[in-house]
Amino acid sequence: MSAAFLDALLAAVLAGLAGAVIFSLLGLVSGTDETATLAPLTLAVVLLGVPPAGVLAFFIAGATAKHMTHAVPTALLGIPGDTMAIALMEEANFLRRLGVPHIALRKMVSAGLFSALLAVPISVLAASLLANAADSIRTVVPYLFPLIALGIAYLSRGRWAAVLAMVPFTAMITALNAYVETQIDKTLSISFFVGLAIGPMIIDLVGLSSPTTRTTLLREHRPRFWLAPDQPSTTAKRWSGPTSVLNRKEAGTTAAAATVTSLTFVVSPMAMAILVGEVVGSRVKQGYQRLTRVISVRNGVTDSTYLAETLIPLVAVGLPLSPIAAGAAAPLFNAPPVYSVGDDHGGQLHNLHSLLTAPEFLVFSMIGVIAAGLIAYPLTMNYARQAALFVASKLSHEAVVGAFAGLVLVVTLYEGGVWGVIVLLTVGLIGGMLNKTLGMHAGVQCMAYYVSVLSVPVLFG
């Protein structure tokens, strides 16, 4: 092995462990949306100059770890750990009422790690086959992107409302970016992206200054949760691997679902989890077995689809052609001045796609998954109740929000100064309102940004 590869390997291991630790802890905090947390921190890692191998491992480890530890508040507290956990709430609540939340937790965590280990090689293989048509895909991308964006908008919670809002929202981004260019002689991208990513958070922060919305945001006391008791009798089993926790049918169904969903990269992970869960649940008659199998499959599918939507577009063409690629994984594609997808000024594509080979994607992504397994898996299997108790009673959710707001402000000032902050607030307020009122989530809004950058100049000159 060459010295360059060994350096990249070391960077991947260190960054993967860092991402696993950070997002294992963030996953314990309920309501920490993936796009609003994973994207800004990955962007910061890119801008700090971490090598491509480290950036990839950091993101993969973070995504995998968060999709394991989000099971803690979901199963034990009865509140969704993040957006993806919403698809798991019905089964988690039923199992909690049956007095077996620890079983729900162990099934979810095991299925998540098991699916991630399967998803990475399958996704990289599928992307490598698709890469044979990469040049043809890039040629038609300016014409294809609007159709993909409209399709993703229709598959969001907003359906036709999100589709209709896509046109004026894209026009607003195009006009705002063009005006900013006349003021500072360059277009912005990071400020747009992070504004869209944390739009709902900006709405809540600004809403505190409005008499009409402040009353809905203020709380007189900390939320109260019922935390399920620990299960001492299961202590010896908590060190078991994923295939020991899942029974044969659960493991087989989870593996099949992970394999199929690792070949998809257009439908959102939550929608895919709901769909696959319904299909699996309809085939199981016994109530308890249905609950454990569905919750295992759904958590596994959120992980496999999330990784597939990141890796397939990244390895195959280097362009964000999926909701996750355009949202949480966007810094892997476009993070000026380090990475770029190219633009109407003749810029060349320069991101992880052009910097890593397919075998390197496989190796460094697997390092990320393994790092997440080493940190998040034992944490959730052995210390879930203690961690949930600490988060629910000691950790201020507002402090987490404030920390991310500060990070985003620094990043936007770095890119565009005062104009970066203006763009952040503008797209954050508008995007946040569209998200909260129409169900047009951040992935759809980020697709509108890429349509503005890649398609509008070609289609309208």
MOKABEL-V818565 format. One record per residue. N is the residue number from 0. PSI is psi as a letter, one per 40 degrees, with the letter a starting at -180 (* if undefined). Layout:
N	PSI
N	PSI
//
This chain:
0	h
1	i
2	d
3	d
4	d
5	d
6	d
7	d
8	d
9	d
10	d
11	d
12	d
13	d
14	d
15	d
16	d
17	d
18	d
19	d
20	d
21	d
22	e
23	d
24	d
25	d
26	d
27	e
28	h
29	i
30	e
31	g
32	i
33	d
34	d
35	e
36	d
37	d
38	d
39	d
40	d
41	d
42	d
43	d
44	d
45	d
46	d
47	e
48	e
49	h
50	i
51	d
52	d
53	d
54	d
55	d
56	d
57	d
58	d
59	d
60	d
61	d
62	d
63	d
64	d
65	d
66	e
67	d
68	e
69	e
70	d
71	d
72	d
73	d
74	d
75	d
76	e
77	f
78	i
79	h
80	d
81	a
82	d
83	d
84	e
85	d
86	e
87	e
88	d
89	d
90	d
91	d
92	d
93	d
94	d
95	d
96	d
97	e
98	e
99	f
100	d
101	d
102	d
103	d
104	d
105	d
106	d
107	d
108	d
109	d
110	d
111	d
112	d
113	d
114	d
115	d
116	d
117	d
118	d
119	d
120	d
121	d
122	d
123	d
124	d
125	d
126	d
127	d
128	d
129	d
130	d
131	d
132	e
133	d
134	d
135	d
136	d
137	d
138	d
139	e
140	d
141	d
142	d
143	d
144	d
145	d
146	d
147	d
148	d
149	d
150	d
151	d
152	d
153	d
154	e
155	i
156	d
157	e
158	b
159	d
160	d
161	d
162	d
163	d
164	e
165	d
166	d
167	d
168	d
169	d
170	d
171	d
172	d
173	d
174	d
175	d
176	d
177	d
178	d
179	d
180	d
181	d
182	d
183	e
184	f
185	i
186	i
187	i
188	d
189	d
190	d
191	d
192	d
193	d
194	d
195	d
196	d
197	f
198	d
199	d
200	d
201	d
202	d
203	d
204	d
205	d
206	d
207	d
208	e
209	h
210	d
211	d
212	e
213	d
214	d
215	e
216	d
217	i
218	h
219	d
220	i
221	i
222	i
223	h
224	i
225	h
226	h
227	i
228	i
229	i
230	g
231	d
232	e
233	e
234	d
235	d
236	e
237	e
238	e
239	i
240	i
241	d
242	e
243	d
244	d
245	h
246	i
247	d
248	d
249	d
250	d
251	d
252	d
253	d
254	d
255	d
256	d
257	d
258	d
259	d
260	e
261	e
262	e
263	i
264	f
265	d
266	i
267	i
268	d
269	d
270	d
271	d
272	d
273	d
274	d
275	d
276	d
277	d
278	d
279	d
280	d
281	e
282	e
283	h
284	d
285	h
286	d
287	d
288	d
289	d
290	d
291	d
292	d
293	d
294	d
295	d
296	d
297	d
298	d
299	d
300	d
301	d
302	d
303	d
304	d
305	d
306	d
307	d
308	e
309	d
310	d
311	d
312	d
313	d
314	d
315	d
316	e
317	e
318	i
319	g
320	f
321	i
322	d
323	d
324	d
325	e
326	c
327	d
328	e
329	d
330	e
331	d
332	d
333	h
334	g
335	i
336	e
337	d
338	i
339	i
340	e
341	i
342	a
343	e
344	e
345	e
346	i
347	i
348	h
349	g
350	a
351	d
352	d
353	e
354	e
355	i
356	i
357	d
358	d
359	d
360	d
361	d
362	d
363	d
364	d
365	d
366	d
367	d
368	d
369	d
370	d
371	d
372	d
373	d
374	d
375	d
376	d
377	d
378	d
379	d
380	d
381	d
382	f
383	d
384	d
385	d
386	d
387	d
388	d
389	d
390	d
391	d
392	d
393	d
394	h
395	h
396	d
397	d
398	d
399	d
400	d
401	d
402	d
403	d
404	d
405	d
406	d
407	d
408	d
409	d
410	d
411	d
412	d
413	d
414	d
415	e
416	b
417	d
418	d
419	d
420	d
421	d
422	d
423	d
424	d
425	d
426	d
427	d
428	d
429	d
430	d
431	d
432	d
433	d
434	d
435	d
436	d
437	e
438	f
439	g
440	i
441	d
442	d
443	d
444	d
445	d
446	d
447	d
448	d
449	d
450	d
451	d
452	d
453	d
454	d
455	d
456	d
457	d
458	d
459	e
460	*
//
